[in-house]
């Protein structure tokens, strides 16, 4: 599991963000918690995954790149929208993966 160094955080998740991140990293339950990741299918933009789903064996050996966190599905949708909006505003394209990976390497700036 990799984490974006400029993690997008929903308003409700901000209050407990350090605990939220710790719980996800240590495979604990975060009630009503969601992570936004780079899409597992490169044809898509992002995946929204409930944290409790990450406890399933399927995810144990998956290399997820977490770019955002949120409390509640509605907030996860807002965070995903904010990510897409920012990428489009800065690049004029919807290549989320390339933008995020370039920012992670320090080749572009976000926010």
HELIX and SHEET records of a PDB file:
HELIX    1   1 UNK A   11  UNK A   14  1                                   4    
HELIX    2   2 UNK A   17  UNK A   25  1                                   9    
HELIX    3   3 UNK A   51  UNK A   55  5                                   5    
HELIX    4   4 UNK A   57  UNK A   60  1                                   4    
HELIX    5   5 UNK A   73  UNK A   91  1                                  19    
HELIX    6   6 UNK A   96  UNK A  105  1                                  10    
SHEET    1   A 4 UNK A   2  UNK A   9  0                                        
SHEET    2   A 4 UNK A  65  UNK A  71  1                                        
SHEET    3   A 4 UNK A  33  UNK A  38 -1                                        
SHEET    4   A 4 UNK A  46  UNK A  50 -1                                        
END                                                                             
